[in-house]
């Protein structure tokens, strides 16, 4: 292993890419610690467990923590949201679909539109975040010297400055990601998200250490050696399952048609068409968890307006159903939404008709199926079956943190590393990074990192 690492840093071009990537990630972490000038402290841990879980879940895929009121307070989430919007529009709106078919030129135009939408979302989200989370008097976050004269409210001019700072922070993160894509190694945006996830690990380990005891785990909430053994075994099992499903493929055999030119015969080779088992990636978990969080927060706010009435009790009961406390009703809704969004996202990103036409254009066919509609129907049938397996896997990985949090008494910050969005993103990005490094090594006739 040390020999392979030595070879990696012995290649000048690869060493330069890795060092530049690490420097840009360091810049991101430095900016992560710079707070807004008009805010005198961070949000910290709220007394409301539901809001705390909301902030922790959002931080997993936004490369930031909303409780840390910094210049990168919004993280990279506005850019991801804009990318998802254009991904969806590419399947339902003809102009965007035509741009996607134009190759690199069309993708550059879509990326330009994505940046414009990112700026708009940044302005909108930063304004809402400022007015709803930072500025309320009960939060006591604003430095008094920035108050409007004669009031206890942030001056309107400083509100515009705060919005501009957070918007520029997200745009700067987007630029960092693009610089990593072009001059570094790996996917820039994904690396920023993974850096944000891994940065939470020391805090989670300290929290785990504070609750450890040398006695067997009991009802006191402390974590004993028996629970640590269970957590270690569970972590290894979950990581193994995530790696297995992430790399899992359904290989469909294909064969190219033979072409006779003069006295030579070309083509006729047998290959395979790889279909990923987890075609939807982490998007179903993100959509499902976000959709379940919003009703809980809404019902909680409504119950606070009518606290002592039957309607307030009804809203409180609904809020408890959606607050992610591990109840059976919540888990069932969570699993069903994951299955729904798995098929929904797969239907958007996987087009069997287009794939069938591409196979036909390249003179390739699936043995036993005629090119065209029959091939498209077969690909769709196969994808429906393997998507069911991928959705079941995502459902298991998504509920593992909830069960670890509820059954083993582990804090939610620690339980997040046992499944869900964070683990899937970390494993996927790590494999993508290793694959890119392997490509550089193989180009120079070295063995890859995963080769023995």
Secondary structure, DSSP 8 states (H G I E B T S, - for coil): -HHHHHHHHHSHHHHHHHHHHHHHHHHHHHHHT-B-TTB-S-----S-HHHHHHHHHHHHTTSS-TTS-BTTTTTTHHHHHHHHHHHHHHHH-HHHHHHHTTTHHHHHHHHHHHHHHHHHHHHHHHHHHIIIIIS-GGG--B-GGGB-TTSSSB-HHHHHHHHHHHHHHHHHHHHHHHHHHHHSSS-HHHHHHHHHHHHTHHHHHHHHHHTB-SS---TTS-B-HHHHHHHHHHHHHHHHHHHHHHH-EEEEEEEE-EEEETTEEEE--EEEEEEETTTTTTHHHHHHHHHHHHHHHHHHHHHHHSTTSHHHHHHHHHHHHSS-S--HHHHHHHHHHHHHHHHHHHHHH--HHHHHHHHHHTTEE-TTS-TTHHHHHHHHHHHHHHHHHHHHHHHHHHHHHHHHHHHS---HHHHGGGSHHHHHHHHHHHHHHHHHHHHHHHHTT---TT--
